[in-house]
Amino acid sequence: MSSETSAFYVLGLDGGGSRTLCVVLDERAQEISRGQGGPSNHQSVGVEAARQAIRHAMTAALDAIGNPALEAACWGMAGLDRPEDEDIIKEMAQALLPEVHVEIVHDSTIALVGGTGGKRVGVVIIAGTGSIAVGYHPSGRVARAGGWGHLLGDEGSGYYIALRGLNTATRAQDGRGPMTSLVNRMAEAVDVPTLEDLANRIYLEGWAAPEVATLAPVVLKAAEEGDEQAMQIVEDAGMELALAARVVIEALEMVNEAFEVVLSGGVFKGSPRMVEIIQKELRAVNPRAEVILPRQEPVRGAGLIALEVVRLGGKE
């Protein structure tokens, strides 16, 4: 077929730690349908649960338009850190889309491509449940900082912000720290009367990192409304994310290059202040680097990569 003149479809998938999104695009990059599933980071939910989440998201998107043939697909996956991880995801792709070439990339790649509107050069800072900064040099070199998971790092992430908020609230409740509106805000966020009730719920229900991270917006809102303790948490989170980006920029020797730094993830949507902090810090590192919010969402970036695969004639 001629991909330049004929109608065709590609699939993009964003497999994350909290949910899985899937889109089908046509040859003009117009979104035709989408679907959603549960988390598909196999490192946190297991291989079978990840497979089912991916299947559910793709089925929802494809069934909505009569299961058309696909020319290519791109999966941007969280938890793609080792060769073994890539093997696991490749096996899933072969089982779920046996007739389709599936380009498998790190979720940071689709965040960058979506955020820049199609470029594979620049830096992306992801702050969702977890956090990471990844840089892509024009030569193809890649550098990363962070992404160690909530037990070892993820500074600046939704989990980090929420946990800091909870700790700040409990210290205030005890009198071990300054009073903060987070004492009441945290309890109200989950519709319980007291912080003690919230603590009981967290422990009895065995909240994992994604559940804890759902409380990050409480801290971000408190900071925007002037709570000094929440503002300090946001300040620290922004500085940590800026530090990760600076390390990446310096490692790739891009301190004099012009490129975009994409701020991807739910944390940035709720905190203009954090965006300002990162802009200020990175301006001092490289004044030519432009810090931006994403032009398109990561799952759309996956679709754009799939289109690129078709236009290049198959595998890259």
C-alpha positions as CSV (number, residue, x, y, z in Angstrom):
1,M,0.0,0.0,0.0
2,S,1.0,3.6,-0.4
3,S,1.0,5.1,3.1
4,E,1.1,8.6,1.6
5,T,-2.2,8.3,-0.3
6,S,-4.3,5.4,1.2
7,A,-6.3,5.5,4.4
8,F,-4.8,3.4,7.2
9,Y,-4.8,3.1,11.0
10,V,-2.1,2.9,13.7
11,L,-2.4,2.2,17.4
12,G,-0.7,4.1,20.2
13,L,-0.6,2.8,23.8
14,D,0.6,4.4,27.0
15,G,1.1,1.7,29.7
16,G,1.5,3.4,33.0
17,G,1.6,2.7,36.7
18,S,-1.9,4.0,37.3
19,R,-3.7,3.3,34.0
20,T,-3.3,2.2,30.4
21,L,-4.5,4.4,27.6
22,C,-4.9,3.4,23.9
23,V,-5.7,5.5,20.8
24,V,-6.2,4.6,17.2
25,L,-5.1,7.3,14.7
26,D,-5.7,7.5,11.0
27,E,-3.1,8.4,8.4
28,R,-3.6,12.1,9.1
29,A,-2.9,11.7,12.8
30,Q,-6.5,12.2,13.6
31,E,-7.8,10.3,16.6
32,I,-10.5,7.8,15.6
33,S,-11.1,6.1,19.0
34,R,-9.6,5.4,22.4
35,G,-9.8,2.9,25.2
36,Q,-8.6,2.7,28.8
37,G,-7.5,-0.1,31.1
38,G,-6.0,-0.6,34.5
39,P,-2.3,-0.2,35.4
40,S,0.2,-2.1,33.2
41,N,3.6,-1.6,34.8
42,H,4.4,-5.3,35.1
43,Q,7.0,-4.5,37.8
44,S,4.3,-3.3,40.1
45,V,1.1,-5.2,39.1
46,G,2.6,-8.4,37.6
47,V,2.8,-9.7,34.1
48,E,-0.7,-11.2,33.8
49,A,-2.4,-8.1,35.2
50,A,-0.4,-5.9,32.9
51,R,-1.4,-8.1,29.9
52,Q,-5.0,-7.9,30.8
53,A,-4.9,-4.1,31.2
54,I,-3.3,-3.7,27.8
55,R,-5.8,-6.1,26.2
56,H,-8.7,-4.3,27.8
57,A,-7.5,-0.9,26.6
58,M,-6.8,-2.0,23.1
59,T,-10.1,-4.0,22.8
60,A,-12.1,-0.9,23.9
61,A,-10.4,1.2,21.3
62,L,-10.6,-1.3,18.4
63,D,-14.1,-2.6,19.1
64,A,-15.4,0.9,18.9
65,I,-14.5,1.2,15.2
66,G,-15.0,-2.4,14.1
67,N,-11.5,-3.8,14.6
68,P,-9.8,-2.4,11.6
69,A,-6.5,-3.7,10.3
70,L,-3.5,-1.9,11.8
71,E,-0.4,-0.8,9.9
72,A,1.7,-0.4,13.0
73,A,1.6,0.1,16.7
74,C,3.7,1.8,19.4
75,W,3.6,0.9,23.1
76,G,5.2,3.3,25.5
77,M,5.7,1.4,28.7
78,A,6.6,2.2,32.3
79,G,8.9,-0.4,33.9
80,L,11.0,-0.8,30.7
81,D,14.3,-0.7,32.5
82,R,16.2,-3.9,31.7
83,P,16.6,-6.2,28.8
84,E,14.4,-8.7,30.6
85,D,11.6,-6.1,30.8
86,E,11.8,-5.6,27.0
87,D,11.6,-9.3,26.5
88,I,8.4,-9.5,28.6
89,I,6.7,-6.7,26.8
90,K,7.7,-8.1,23.4
91,E,6.1,-11.4,24.3
92,M,2.9,-9.6,25.2
93,A,2.9,-7.6,22.0
94,Q,3.5,-10.8,19.9
95,A,0.6,-12.5,21.7
96,L,-1.9,-9.6,21.6
97,L,-1.0,-8.1,18.2
98,P,0.6,-11.1,16.3
99,E,0.1,-9.6,12.8
100,V,1.3,-6.1,13.6
101,H,4.8,-4.5,14.0
102,V,4.8,-3.1,17.5
103,E,7.5,-0.5,18.3
104,I,8.2,-0.8,22.0
105,V,9.7,2.3,23.8
106,H,10.1,3.7,27.2
107,D,7.2,5.8,28.5
108,S,9.5,8.8,28.6
109,T,9.9,8.6,24.8
110,I,6.2,8.9,24.1
111,A,5.9,11.7,26.7
112,L,8.6,13.7,24.8
113,V,7.2,13.0,21.4
114,G,3.7,13.9,22.4
115,G,4.8,16.9,24.4
116,T,6.9,18.4,21.6
117,G,4.4,17.5,18.9
118,G,6.7,15.0,17.2
119,K,10.3,15.6,18.1
120,R,12.6,13.0,19.6
121,V,15.2,15.6,20.8
122,G,14.9,17.3,24.2
123,V,14.3,16.6,27.8
124,V,11.2,15.2,29.5
125,I,10.4,15.4,33.2
126,I,7.7,13.0,34.2
127,A,6.0,13.5,37.5
128,G,3.0,11.2,38.0
129,T,2.9,8.5,40.6
130,G,6.7,8.2,40.1
131,S,9.2,10.6,38.6
132,I,12.1,10.6,36.2
133,A,14.0,13.0,33.9
134,V,15.2,11.7,30.5
135,G,17.2,13.5,27.9
136,Y,17.5,12.7,24.2
137,H,20.5,14.1,22.3
138,P,20.4,14.7,18.6
139,S,23.1,12.1,18.2
140,G,20.8,9.5,19.7
141,R,22.4,9.4,23.1
142,V,20.1,9.1,26.1
143,A,20.6,10.0,29.7
144,R,18.3,9.7,32.7
145,A,18.1,10.6,36.3
146,G,15.6,9.4,38.9
147,G,13.1,6.7,38.1
148,W,14.3,4.6,41.1
149,G,10.8,3.8,42.4
150,H,9.0,5.0,45.5
151,L,11.2,3.0,47.9
152,L,14.5,4.4,46.7
153,G,13.6,7.8,45.2
154,D,10.9,9.2,42.9
155,E,11.6,12.7,44.4
156,G,9.1,15.3,43.2
157,S,6.5,12.7,42.2
158,G,2.9,12.5,43.2
159,Y,3.9,9.8,45.7
160,Y,6.7,11.9,47.2
161,I,4.4,15.0,47.5
162,A,1.6,13.0,49.1
163,L,3.8,11.2,51.5
164,R,5.5,14.5,52.5
165,G,2.0,15.9,53.0
166,L,0.9,13.1,55.2
167,N,4.0,13.3,57.3
168,T,3.7,17.0,57.6
169,A,0.1,16.5,58.7
170,T,0.9,13.9,61.3
171,R,3.8,15.9,62.7
172,A,1.4,18.9,63.1
173,Q,-1.2,16.7,64.7
174,D,1.3,15.6,67.3
175,G,2.8,19.0,67.9
176,R,6.1,18.0,66.4
177,G,5.8,20.4,63.5
178,P,4.0,23.6,62.5
179,M,0.3,23.6,62.2
180,T,-1.0,23.1,58.7
181,S,-4.3,22.9,56.9
182,L,-3.2,19.5,55.6
183,V,-4.4,18.0,58.9
184,N,-8.0,18.5,58.0
185,R,-7.6,18.5,54.2
186,M,-6.1,15.0,54.1
187,A,-8.9,13.5,56.1
188,E,-11.6,15.4,54.2
189,A,-10.1,14.2,50.9
190,V,-11.0,10.6,51.7
191,D,-14.2,11.5,53.5
192,V,-13.1,10.5,57.0
193,P,-13.4,12.6,60.1
194,T,-9.9,12.6,61.4
195,L,-6.3,12.0,60.5
196,E,-6.3,8.9,62.7
197,D,-9.1,7.5,60.6
198,L,-7.2,8.2,57.5
199,A,-4.1,6.4,58.9
200,N,-6.2,3.4,59.8
201,R,-7.7,3.2,56.3
202,I,-4.2,3.4,54.7
203,Y,-2.9,0.6,56.8
204,L,-5.9,-1.6,56.8
205,E,-6.5,-1.3,53.1
206,G,-2.8,-1.7,52.3
207,W,-2.4,1.4,50.2
208,A,0.3,1.0,47.6
209,A,2.2,3.9,45.9
210,P,-0.6,4.7,43.4
211,E,-3.2,5.0,46.1
212,V,-0.9,7.2,48.3
213,A,-0.2,9.4,45.2
214,T,-3.9,10.2,44.8
215,L,-3.5,12.6,47.8
216,A,-0.9,14.7,46.0
217,P,-3.5,17.1,44.6
218,V,-4.5,17.9,48.2
219,V,-1.0,19.2,48.9
220,L,-0.8,21.1,45.6
221,K,-4.1,22.8,46.2
222,A,-3.1,23.8,49.8
223,A,0.1,25.2,48.4
224,E,-1.7,27.3,45.8
225,E,-4.0,28.6,48.6
226,G,-1.1,29.7,50.7
227,D,-0.4,27.0,53.2
228,E,3.2,27.5,54.1
229,Q,4.0,23.9,54.9
230,A,2.4,22.7,51.6
231,M,4.3,25.5,49.7
232,Q,7.6,24.1,51.1
233,I,6.7,20.6,49.9
234,V,6.0,22.0,46.4
235,E,9.2,24.0,46.5
236,D,11.3,20.9,47.5
237,A,9.6,18.8,44.8
238,G,10.2,21.4,42.1
239,M,13.9,21.7,43.1
240,E,14.3,17.9,43.0
241,L,12.8,17.6,39.5
242,A,14.9,20.5,38.3
243,L,18.0,18.9,39.7
244,A,17.2,15.7,37.8
245,A,16.8,17.6,34.6
246,R,20.0,19.6,35.1
247,V,22.0,16.4,35.6
248,V,20.6,15.0,32.4
249,I,21.3,18.2,30.4
250,E,24.9,18.3,31.7
251,A,25.5,14.6,31.1
252,L,24.4,15.1,27.4
253,E,26.4,18.3,27.1
254,M,23.3,20.2,26.0
255,V,23.9,23.3,28.2
256,N,24.3,25.5,25.1
257,E,21.7,23.8,22.9
258,A,18.2,25.0,22.1
259,F,15.6,22.4,22.9
260,E,12.3,21.9,24.8
261,V,11.9,20.5,28.3
262,V,8.5,18.9,28.5
263,L,6.8,18.7,31.9
264,S,4.6,15.6,31.7
265,G,2.4,14.1,34.4
266,G,-0.5,15.0,36.6
267,V,1.6,16.8,39.2
268,F,2.3,19.7,36.9
269,K,-1.4,20.2,36.0
270,G,-2.2,21.1,39.6
271,S,0.8,23.3,40.4
272,P,1.7,26.4,38.4
273,R,4.1,27.2,41.2
274,M,6.1,24.0,40.5
275,V,6.3,24.9,36.8
276,E,7.7,28.3,37.7
277,I,10.3,26.8,40.0
278,I,11.6,24.4,37.3
279,Q,11.6,27.2,34.7
280,K,13.7,29.4,37.0
281,E,16.2,26.7,37.9
282,L,16.7,25.4,34.4
283,R,17.0,29.0,33.0
284,A,20.2,29.2,35.0
285,V,21.5,26.0,33.5
286,N,20.6,26.7,29.9
287,P,18.8,29.9,28.9
288,R,18.0,28.4,25.5
289,A,16.1,25.5,26.9
290,E,12.3,26.2,26.8
291,V,10.3,24.6,29.6
292,I,6.8,23.7,28.2
293,L,3.6,21.9,29.2
294,P,2.8,19.1,26.7
295,R,1.3,20.0,23.4
296,Q,-0.2,16.5,23.2
297,E,-0.6,13.7,25.7
298,P,1.9,10.8,25.8
299,V,-0.5,8.3,24.3
300,R,-0.8,10.6,21.2
301,G,3.0,10.5,21.1
302,A,2.8,6.8,20.9
303,G,0.5,7.1,17.9
304,L,2.8,9.6,16.2
305,I,5.7,7.1,16.6
306,A,3.6,4.4,15.0
307,L,2.8,6.7,12.1
308,E,6.5,7.4,11.7
309,V,7.2,3.6,11.5
310,V,4.7,3.3,8.7
311,R,6.1,6.2,6.8
312,L,9.6,4.8,7.1
313,G,8.4,1.5,5.7
314,G,8.3,-0.7,8.7
315,K,10.8,-1.4,11.5
316,E,13.2,1.4,12.4
